[in-house]
Structures are given as structure tokens and as C-alpha cells.
Amino acid sequence: MSQRNNPRGKRSSRDRAVARVEPLQTFLIVCEGERTEPNYFRAFCVPAEVQKTIIGEGFNTLSLVRRTVELAQEQSYNQVWCVFDRDSFPLETFNAALELARQQGFHVAYSNEAFELWYLLHFHFYQTGVTRVQYMSLLSELLNRSFHRPYRKNDPNLYALLLSHQPDAIRNARNLLALYTPLNPGRDNPSTTVHHLVEELNKYSSEALFDALKAENQ
């Protein structure tokens, strides 16, 4: 539409449609778990302009980062994240995964020993190692789950259940990392950087965008 036929300089409906689909930010989040971590990160409330591609591969550490390299070549992303655990994998393999991710410009949301540490930090500050068996029993208790309905790794409601405690989890995770100087992710048990990815997603939450727009118009 020409300026002469559109004296007010308004964009056509076609132009507005194009503007609406232009992504504000694009995330590729590749997770070690096939359901636990993907379910959690898919629950983040972000506007349509923020595109989240979240994949649960079932791979671990170095294999996961190599798979992420392949996926990241399929299209362009603003941020690429690998989400994996230390578990009992060899220290050399875990460190190699971190190094390959660094070389590729990827971010890593790791947990030592397991992703459930991030959930536990919503309730308390932990600075001693917690085994996988302990994660399950502690979370069942903290979430008021009965013996017949204990914590389940792939529970799709965990994001909503934990949301009100999320600021506590971020603070606890930061304080936990601050205990390790210098950082040695493979040996720093317990530790996690999941909060870094959570904070990035929160930047684009509906509430954050509303506050930013409100500030611009004041």
C-alpha cells in the first residue's frame, strides 16, 4: 500500500501480521531427560514472540552436547542450552561435555548430582551431597505426597507447584555456587546452574514484558 493511498501512514494488515510473527528471542533447550526437564521448561509462560524449542533426547553429557551441535545447525537460535546431570558419569566425560559446549557457544544448565536438586532448593538450602534415593523421599515429603502417591520425575505439574518458591530456589542456587571457589562443576556436589536458564526465561515472561512496556511509557 502506497503512502498516497494510506495518508495516515498506517501499516497494512499484512505488514502487521509479519511484525507479529517476528520472534523476540529463540531458545533451543536440549535436555538429557526425555520428560522431566522438558515438562518443566515447557511450562514457562512466555509470549508467542519468544520461541522455545525444547527437546528431550535421552542422551547424557558428551553425547547430549554432540547432539545439540547437530540440532543447532538446523536453524539459527539466539540462545542454545544443554541441560544435563553429573550423575555417576566419569569426571572426564562430564568435563569434556562442558568444554565442548563452551567451544560451541552453548550455555549449560548442569546439576551435580541430579536435576532434582533444583526442586529441593525451592524449599531449603542444601550444601551437602544428596543421593538420588534421597531426592525422591525428600521431595515426596516436601510436596506432601503420600506413600501411595510419591514424587514422580515426569510430573507435568511441578512447575506450577513450585512457582511460588522459585525466588527462594534462585537465591539458594546462587549461594550454593558461591561456596565453590574456584568452580569445579564435576566435583562441586551439590551444585546447579539451572537457575541461569530459569532467569533467562523469566526475562521474557508475560509479567516481565508488561513491566518493561509500562516503564517505557512512563
Secondary structure, DSSP 8 states (H G I E B T S, - for coil): --TTT-TT----HHHHHHHHHS-SEEEEEEESSSSHHHHHHHTS---TTEEEEEEE----HHHHHHHHHHHHTTS--SEEEEEEE-TTS-HHHHHHHHHHHHHHT-EEEEEES-THHHHHTTT----S---HHHHHHHHHHHTT--TTS---TT-TTHHHHHGGGHHHHHHHHHHHHHT-SS--TTT-SSEE-HHHHHHHHHHTSHHHHHHHHHHHT-
